[in-house]
Amino acid sequence: MPEGPEVEIVRLGLLSLKHQIIDDIKIANHPKYTSQRKRFEYLIGSEINDVARRGKFLIFNFKRGKETITALNHLGMTGVWHIYTDKKWGDIKSPFEKFKHYKLYFHFESGLHVLFINVRTFGKFEIMSMEEIEDQPSIKKLGPDILSVPFESKSFLIQMKRRKLEVGKALLNYSVIAGCGNIYKSEALFNSHINPFTRIPKLTDNEINRLGIELNKVAIEALNSGGSTLKDYTQVDGYAGLMQNKFNVYGLAGEPCSRCGTIIEKRDQGGRTSFWCPNCQVIKM
Ligand SMILES: [Zn+2]
């Protein structure tokens, strides 16, 4: 599942569509999308004005004359955006068959072809007003962003100290930190020498502050490495990220720790798998 850095990379790729005018749209035969058919068709003739990010959400801003139209997009588990030049698109044999899991297709006056592909349909692209977007609980309650510069340490400390649960669970809550998922959670806990099963009240303010800085650092490193490609995620030009080659614990259970040689462990934590080094990350009881 794409985390904040991957979504940010997708956003930067989509910004290349700024000021381009949509002249055709195709919608997949899925109720999530066909139910908005009229709203989508209304986008024909509009231009992309901006694409913003909030946590793992993208907010599209279209301009149609003097009118502004906004849409909320979430990639879900497997969502990707692809951009093709007319020539590259022409080289693909029956593209709509090849990308049969596409949900939206935009054609631009400039000749570009853009697809939102979502194999499992957990993602979404919904046309709604900015007020409606701001009113979504998953937007309204977003905590400090994992990529914020400088990192919003104060707000992170306040959010963490409100909770008594295990730190590995808290970091997956978007009100505690926005844009964090299972990968960067595991890596930042390793870098901070904190065991994912330690409960927040056992951590000192200094440890929480250090953890916030490490989350921010690992996310920025991921952004600069093109993100982590495990399954479906790619950049808009189809290239894979490289961050997966830099993991210290995530997906490495049974391997020796890069720091001390102890075997990395994994265990289920609230339905997600946590990875840690039992020597570098001793649990605080
Ligand atoms: Zn270790």
Residues whose N, C-alpha, C, O or C-beta is under 5 A from the ligand:
A	BS01	ZN	C257 R259 C260 G261 T262 C277 N279 C280
